[in-house]
């Protein structure tokens, strides 16, 4: 169903180290072409079905964040 919305998995449970704050044992990061598409995927009936299957078996923290494509900060400046 993620393919329907053009999602691309950037992170799917790989190795990690938590240095600050809290973390989960598994992390997933998806990229969409834009914020609106991510919201459409989240609000879709297909995703609602996945949530219904997932909820009895896991906890989830989900954040939809608009991307940034502007100038990058200069490190060490």
C-alpha positions in Angstrom: 0.0 0.0 0.0 2.9 2.4 0.5 3.9 2.0 -3.1 0.5 3.4 -4.0 1.5 6.7 -2.4 5.1 6.5 -3.7 6.7 6.0 -0.3 10.3 5.2 -0.1 11.8 3.4 2.9 14.8 5.3 4.1 15.2 3.4 7.4 13.6 0.0 8.2 14.8 -1.3 11.5 18.6 -1.1 11.0 21.3 -0.7 13.7 21.1 2.4 15.8 22.4 3.9 19.0 20.3 6.2 21.1 22.3 9.1 22.4 19.6 11.5 23.7 16.0 11.1 24.7 14.0 8.0 24.4 13.9 5.4 21.6 12.1 2.3 20.4 13.6 -1.1 19.6 12.6 -0.6 15.9 12.6 2.6 13.8 11.1 3.1 10.4 11.5 6.3 8.3 9.5 6.7 5.0 9.9 9.5 2.5 7.0 10.8 0.4 7.1 13.2 -2.5 5.5 15.9 -0.3 3.7 16.5 2.9 0.2 16.2 1.4 0.9 12.7 0.0 2.1 11.6 3.4 -1.1 12.8 5.0 -3.2 11.1 2.3 -1.4 7.8 2.9 -1.9 8.2 6.7 -5.6 9.0 6.2 -6.2 6.2 3.7 -8.5 3.2 4.3 -5.5 1.0 3.5 -3.4 2.4 6.3 -6.4 2.3 8.7 -6.5 -1.5 8.1 -2.8 -1.8 8.9 -3.2 0.2 12.1 -6.1 -2.1 13.2 -3.8 -5.1 12.7 -0.8 -3.5 14.3 -2.4 -1.9 17.4 -3.0 -5.1 19.5 0.7 -6.2 19.1 2.8 -3.0 19.2 3.2 0.6 20.3 3.8 3.3 17.7 4.9 6.9 17.7 4.2 8.4 14.3 5.2 11.9 13.2 4.6 13.4 9.8 7.1 16.1 9.1 7.3 18.5 6.2 10.7 18.1 4.5 13.3 20.9 4.1 15.0 21.6 0.8 16.6 24.9 1.6 20.2 26.0 2.2 22.2 23.8 4.5 24.0 25.2 7.6 27.7 25.7 7.3 29.4 23.4 9.7 32.2 24.9 11.8 31.4 28.4 10.7 
